[in-house]
Every structure is written in C-alpha cells, then in structure tokens.
Amino acid sequence: MGDIIIRYKDFPSYKIPATTVEDENGDYIVFINTLLGYYAQRKALKHELDHIESDDFHNGRPIGEVEARARRKAKE
C-alpha cells in the first residue's frame, strides 16, 4: 500500500461527505467535503480510512456489504 493523502475540497453539496481514489502509484487520495462540520468530516475520514484498511478497493466484496460494514465501524 502506498501513502494516504488527505485533501479538503468544496463538494457541490452536503450529500457526499468524502470520496477516495487510488492513483497510478498506489497512493490513496481521500477528499473530505469542506461543506461539512468538523465532526462530520472526522466521521467521513474514519469511514474512508476503514475502506483503505479493509482493502475494499481490491477485495471484490459487493459494494452494499462493504458500505454497511464501514458505516457500522465508523460509529464505534
């Protein structure tokens, strides 16, 4: 696994709290929505980091299963 780079960006709406992309070097870039408050941003970051730690970009699990597990874990 490469580096994890965190960027803060104005998203078009509040609907998407964060998103993660993997670049050609194997680094993960996590984009956090700046329209959200501090605690919502922290929760979104925790959610995205869980995806990275669980190898959700490569493990082949169904997206519904992956998202449900990440949401449960972010509440911990």
Contacts in CASP RR format, 6 or more apart in sequence:
PFRMAT RR
TARGET T0000
AUTHOR 0000-0000-0000
METHOD contacts of the structure
MODEL  1
MGDIIIRYKDFPSYKIPATTVEDENGDYIVFINTLLGYYAQRKALKHELD
HIESDDFHNGRPIGEVEARARRKAKE
1 26 0 8 1.000
1 28 0 8 1.000
1 52 0 8 1.000
2 25 0 8 1.000
2 26 0 8 1.000
2 27 0 8 1.000
2 28 0 8 1.000
3 27 0 8 1.000
3 28 0 8 1.000
4 27 0 8 1.000
4 28 0 8 1.000
4 30 0 8 1.000
4 49 0 8 1.000
4 52 0 8 1.000
5 27 0 8 1.000
5 28 0 8 1.000
5 29 0 8 1.000
5 30 0 8 1.000
6 29 0 8 1.000
6 30 0 8 1.000
6 32 0 8 1.000
6 45 0 8 1.000
7 29 0 8 1.000
7 30 0 8 1.000
7 31 0 8 1.000
7 32 0 8 1.000
8 31 0 8 1.000
8 32 0 8 1.000
8 34 0 8 1.000
8 41 0 8 1.000
9 31 0 8 1.000
9 32 0 8 1.000
9 33 0 8 1.000
9 34 0 8 1.000
10 33 0 8 1.000
10 34 0 8 1.000
10 35 0 8 1.000
11 31 0 8 1.000
11 33 0 8 1.000
11 34 0 8 1.000
11 35 0 8 1.000
13 35 0 8 1.000
14 33 0 8 1.000
14 35 0 8 1.000
14 36 0 8 1.000
16 33 0 8 1.000
17 32 0 8 1.000
17 33 0 8 1.000
17 36 0 8 1.000
17 40 0 8 1.000
17 41 0 8 1.000
17 43 0 8 1.000
17 44 0 8 1.000
17 47 0 8 1.000
18 30 0 8 1.000
18 31 0 8 1.000
18 32 0 8 1.000
18 33 0 8 1.000
18 41 0 8 1.000
18 44 0 8 1.000
18 45 0 8 1.000
18 47 0 8 1.000
18 48 0 8 1.000
19 30 0 8 1.000
19 31 0 8 1.000
19 48 0 8 1.000
20 28 0 8 1.000
20 29 0 8 1.000
20 30 0 8 1.000
20 31 0 8 1.000
20 48 0 8 1.000
20 51 0 8 1.000
20 52 0 8 1.000
20 57 0 8 1.000
21 28 0 8 1.000
21 29 0 8 1.000
21 31 0 8 1.000
22 28 0 8 1.000
22 29 0 8 1.000
22 57 0 8 1.000
23 29 0 8 1.000
28 52 0 8 1.000
28 57 0 8 1.000
30 45 0 8 1.000
30 48 0 8 1.000
30 49 0 8 1.000
30 52 0 8 1.000
32 41 0 8 1.000
32 44 0 8 1.000
32 45 0 8 1.000
33 41 0 8 1.000
33 44 0 8 1.000
34 41 0 8 1.000
36 44 0 8 1.000
43 74 0 8 1.000
46 73 0 8 1.000
46 74 0 8 1.000
47 70 0 8 1.000
47 71 0 8 1.000
47 73 0 8 1.000
47 74 0 8 1.000
50 56 0 8 1.000
50 69 0 8 1.000
50 70 0 8 1.000
50 73 0 8 1.000
50 74 0 8 1.000
51 57 0 8 1.000
51 66 0 8 1.000
51 70 0 8 1.000
54 66 0 8 1.000
54 69 0 8 1.000
54 70 0 8 1.000
56 66 0 8 1.000
56 70 0 8 1.000
59 66 0 8 1.000
END
